[in-house]
């Protein structure tokens, strides 16, 4: 019987250079962006395919749920096989899927392409575990924050670029560009990654299912991962609830084009500046304490959405603050388990990301459904309830594990 917790690579991999970390950050941006092009253009896609505005949320919802399934089934392979080889396969599958969306003759093909795309969007969550094994412990928070910043950059460029491009060149154009970027990444990323993590034994069904089966005992031995994952799931759900609602609210009630939704997404640039700094701050005061402080502020910020929804200019205030503090909650959550043994980090990341995207799937659906049922007031109210649950979980995590090493 093969022990899935056993160290699988003989030589210890060398630490990543600054150039490698930079490229991995850019790769995270490109592969993450694919799921977010839909946000500002969701009304245009709905109109083009003749889909009800309240139901178009099924596209991002199924994308997120498929991603959670893909993470569960595929990400654990990062503890079993070469991360370089896995990344090459996953990125290639993403490239094919995004191309299918670009040329989709109808809504069914578009929805299928988006769903398959979600299933293979593994690289942004494999790369942080890959990098964590190749950085000094005192740089873990900083490098994790940099890769998170890459994810933020991808989300930022996707939502901003998609809104502007779709307004003037049509929504399909953005997917043509996305497919081209993915082709470039699929060629270059395997060249940057080393192949140092090699399995000593050939991959087999027995080893694979043994690895999947090890997730239960691993969670039992590390129960805090459920708290961290639930916090991030709800946080991601809040994020998508807000932006799915805005994608309908701004064109329908505030009278602006989808390019304005994209311009608002540009506010996320603030997080590229603040997230690495909050990562260093969390290194100093501890991940759990930092997370509790951040979620406290975030609860107040999200309450402002209820009173600012009637004005585009007033909405800018909570959106800036949300982008300032929200991504750092993710960083602190990851820090609670990326300091564990290298042999279990990828599988702990699996549990964390599965919970995250289950929350994202819920948020994608509830953002459009709540808006269709009760307008912006109901969408903002749902967001506030979810933010309150996040704060309570962060308080529990701090009280329960506040003195633990992270």
N, C-alpha and C positions, 0 to 999 in steps of 0.2 A: 504494500500500500504506500503510495507516494504522499508524503507530507507536503501540502501546498504551501506551508509557511516556511519551508526550507529555502535557504539562499540559493538562487538559481544561476547566478553568474559567478564564475571563479575570480577573475580579476576585478578589483574595484574600479569603476569608471572614473575618468579624470573630471575635475571640476570644469564647469562650463566657462568659456571666455565671455567677455562682455559682448563681443560681436555675435556669438551664438545665442546668448540670451536675447539680444536685440532682434535677431531674425525669428526666434521662436515667438517673441511677442508679436511681431508682424504677422506670422503665420496664424497665431491665435485670432488676430483681428479678421483676417480674410475668411477663415473657416467658420468663425462665429457669425459673421455678417449675414450669411445666407438665410438664417431664420428670421431676420428683422427687416428685410426689405419690404415685407408685406404690411408693416405697421402703418406708415403714412398713406399707402396707396390702397388700403383695404376697401375703401368705397369705390375706387375706380375698377378694381378687379371684380367686385360684386356687380357693378353696373355692366361691365363688359360681358360677363358670363350669365347675367340675368339671375343672380342669386339674391335672396332677401338679405337686407342689411343686418338684421338680427341673427341670421344664420351663418354669415360669412366667417364668423369667428371659429368655425369648425376647421378652417385651414390651419391657423396657428395652433389651435388646440390639439389636433391630431399630430401635428409636427412635434409638439412638446411631449405628448404621450408616447409617440414612437421613439423619441429620443430617450425617454426614461426606460423603455423596453430595451433599446439598443445598449444603453449604458449597463443595464443589469446583465445582459447576455454577452456583451462584447468587451466592456472595459476590464473585467477581471482577468482577461487574457494578458493584460499588461504585467501581471505578476507571474506569468507562465511562459510567455514567448517574447521574442525580440520586439521592443517598442518601435524600432525603426521599420520593421516589416509590417507590423500592424498599422502604423500610421499611414504607410504608403497605400495599403488596401483601402482603408477607410476614406482617405482623401480622394482617391480615384472614384470610389462609389459616389461620393458627394458631387464630384464633377459631372458625372453622368446624370445624376438626379436633377441638378440645377439646370442643365441643358434641356432636359425633358420639360421642365417648367417654362423655360423660355420659348419653346416651340410648341407648347401644348395646344392642340386644336380645339379642346373643350375643357370644361371645368373638371370632369372626372380625371383626365390625364394630369391636369395641374395639381389637383388634390393628391393624387397618387404620387406624383413626383415630390411634392412637399413632404408627404408622410415618409417616403423612403429616404429622402434627404435627412429628415430628423433621426431616423434609425441609425444612420451611419455618421452622424455628427459626434464623433467620439474624440477626435484629436484635441479639441480645446480642453478636455478633461483628462486626457492621457498625458498631455505635455506637462502640466504642473507636477504630477507625481513623478514623471521622468526627470524633470529638472530638480525636484526636491532631493533626489539621490545624488545630485551632482553639484551641490552648493554647500558651503560651510554652514553649520547650524546657526551661527550668529547672523547669517545673511538670508535665512529662510523666509522671514517675514517680508523683507525687501524684495527678493526675487519673486515670491508668490504675488506680491502687490504689482510688480511689473507685468507679469503674465496676465493678471486680472485687468491691468490697465490696457493690455492688448485686446482683451475681450471687450472692454468698454469702448476702445477705439473702433472695433468692428461694428458694434451696435450703433455708435455715433455716426460713422460714415454711411452705414446702411440706411438708417432712418432719415438722415439729412439728405444724402444723395438720392435716395429713392423718391422722396417727395418732390424734389426740384426737377430731376430728370423726367419723372412720370408726367409732371405738369406740362412740360414742353415737348417731350419726345415720345411719350407713351410709356405705359408701365412695362411693356416687354423689353424695352431697351436696357433697363437696369439689370434684367436677368441675362441678357447677352453679355454685358460687362462682367457680371458675377461669374459666369461660366468661364470666361477668359482668365480672370484672376485665379480661379480654382485650378485651371490647367497649369498655370505657372507654378503655383504652390505645390501641386502634385509632382512636379518635376524636381523642384529645388529642395523641398523639405527633407526627403530622404538623404540628400547629399550632406545636409548640415548635421543630422542626427548620427550618433555613433551606434554601432551594432554590438556594443559590449554586453548587453543582457541576452545571453544565449541559454536556452534550456539545456540541461545536461541529458535530458531524455526526450525522445520524440513526442510531439503533441498527440494525444489520443483521446478518444471519447471518455475513457475512464478518468484520465487526469483532468479533463475539462469539467466533467460533472462533479468530480471531487472538489475542484476549485469553487464551483458555484455552490456546492453543498457546504463549503467552509464558511460562507457568508453568515449563516445563522450563528454558529459558535463564535465567530469573530465579533458579531454585534453583541452577543451575550457577554463577551469578555470586555467589550468597549461600548457600554450602553450610552455613553455621552454622544456618540455619533447620531443617535436618533434625535436628540435635542438639537444638535447643530444642523442636521438635515431638515428637521421640521421648521426651524427658524428661517433657513434659506429658502425652503419651499414656499413658505408664506410670503417672504420678502420678494421673491421672484413673481409670485402671484399678484402681489400688490403692484409691482412694476408693470406687469402686462395688463392688469385691470385698468390702470391709469391710461396707458397708451392705446389700448383698444377703444376705450371710451373717448379719448381725445380724437382718434382717427375718424370717429363719427360726429362728435360734438362740434368740432371746429368747422367742418364744411357745412353741416346742417343748421346749426343754431347761431354760430358766431359769424358765418358768412364769408369765410376765407377759403382759399384753395388748398389742395393737399400739399403744395409746396410750403405753406406756412407750418403745417405739421412737421415737415422736415426741418424747417428753420428752428422750431422749438427744440427738436431733438439735438440741435447743435449745442444746446445748453449743457449737454453731458460732457463737454470739453473740460468743465471745471473739475470733474472727477479724475481726469488724467493727471491733474496737478495735485489734488488732495489725497488720492488713494495711496500713492507710495509714502506720503508723509504720515498718514494714519497707520500704514503698515509698520513704519519705524516706531511710531508712538506705541502701538500694540506690543512690539518687541520689548519695550521698556516697562509698561505697566501690567502686561499680561493680557492674553487674548479675551478671556471671559469678562474681565472688568471693562475692557475697552468696548466689547460688544454690548454690554448692558448700558453703558453711557450713550453709545451710538443709537441704540434702539429707543432709548428715552427721548432723545432729540427727534428721532424720526417719527415717533408717535405724535409729537406736537406739530411737526411739519405737515404730516398728512391730514391733520385736522383742519388745516388751512384750506384744503381743497374744497371743503363744503361751502366756504364763504367767498371764494375767488372765481368760481366757475362761470360767472356771468361776464367776465372781462378777460380778454386775451392777455392784456398787460398785467393784470393782477395774478393770473395763473403762472406767470413767469417766476414769481417769488417762490412758491412751494416747489416748482419744478427745479429751480436752481439748487435749493436746499436738499431736495431729494437726491439729486445727482451728486451732491457734496458728501452726504453721509451713507447713502444706500450701498454702494459697492464695497465700502469698507466693512460693512457687516458680513459680507461674503468672505472677505480676507480673514477676519477674526474667526469665522466659523471654520475655515480650512486650517487655520493654525492649530486648532484644538486636536487635530488628528495627523497632520503632516509632520509632526515631531515624533510620531510613533516609529516602530521598527520599519525599515525600508521594505521588508518583505510583505507587509500588510497594507501599506499606504494606498496602493492602487485599488484594493478591494474596499477599503474604508471610503475612498473617493467614490467608488461605485455606489455605495449606499447613500452617501451624501448627495450625489448628483441625481440619482433616481428620485429621491424625495424632492429635490429642487425642481425637477421638471414635471413631476406630478402636480406640484403646486403651480407651475407655469401653465400646464394644460388647463387647470381649473381657472386660473386668472384670465387666460385667453378667451375662454368661453364666457365667463361671468362678466368680463368687460363689455362685450357686445350685447349679451343677453340682458344685463342690468340696465344698460343704456336704452335698449329697445323697450324695456318694461317701465322704467321710471326716469329716464333722462339722466343728466349729469348728477343730480342730487342723489339718486339711488346708487350710481356708480361710486361717488365719493363716500357715501355711507358704508358701502361694502368694504371699501379700502380702509376706512377707519376701524371697522371691526377686526379686519385681518391684522392691522397694525397693533391693535391692543393685544391680540393673541401672541404676536411676536414679542412684545415687551414682557408679557408674563412668562414666556418660555426663556427669554434671556435672563430674567430675574432668577428663575428656578435654576438655570445652568450655572449662574454665578454663585448662588448659595450652595449648590450641591458640589461643584467642582472648582470653585474659585481659587483654591490653593494648589490645584494640580498643575503640573508642568505643561506648558504649551508654547 
